[in-house]
Amino acid sequence: MLEYILFVGAALSAGLTWTGFGYLNAWRKHRNEPDWTGFNKKKLRNDAVLGVLLGIGVIIYQAYQGNPVPAITDFISFVAVAGGLSGTVAVVDKFFVGGILGID
């Protein structure tokens, strides 16, 4: 049961990381501008929800493909699984969210 919980955590982490990269780039670009007021909190919340939904989509996609749950035994393997799921997150994001739902 623990392996499923860790896999869900890794999938959710991968989804949140995917949606958070845009904010990291924006912060690096605008952090030294004196008139920058920060991020739009509502958009940040919506993107966090999208990241969670992407993680759930990854779990469903992996189950649909019949892939076994990867063994997560320590923090390094957790990070490796979360990083390895980034391709699946991209598929879920671009195909389902962008293609079917038409959300930018």
Secondary structure as the mmCIF struct_conf table of DSSP 4:
data_model
#
loop_
_struct_conf.conf_type_id
_struct_conf.id
_struct_conf.beg_label_comp_id
_struct_conf.beg_label_asym_id
_struct_conf.beg_label_seq_id
_struct_conf.end_label_comp_id
_struct_conf.end_label_asym_id
_struct_conf.end_label_seq_id
HELX_RH_AL_P HELX_RH_AL_P1 LEU A 2 HIS A 30
TURN_TY1_P TURN_TY1_P1 ARG A 31 ASN A 32
TURN_TY1_P TURN_TY1_P2 PRO A 34 ASP A 35
HELX_RH_AL_P HELX_RH_AL_P2 LYS A 41 GLN A 65
TURN_TY1_P TURN_TY1_P3 GLY A 66 GLY A 66
HELX_LH_PP_P HELX_LH_PP_P1 ASN A 67 ALA A 71
BEND BEND1 ASP A 74 ASP A 74
HELX_RH_AL_P HELX_RH_AL_P3 PHE A 75 GLY A 84
TURN_TY1_P TURN_TY1_P4 LEU A 85 LEU A 85
HELX_RH_AL_P HELX_RH_AL_P4 SER A 86 VAL A 91
HELX_RH_PI_P HELX_RH_PI_P1 VAL A 92 ILE A 100
BEND BEND2 LEU A 101 LEU A 101
#
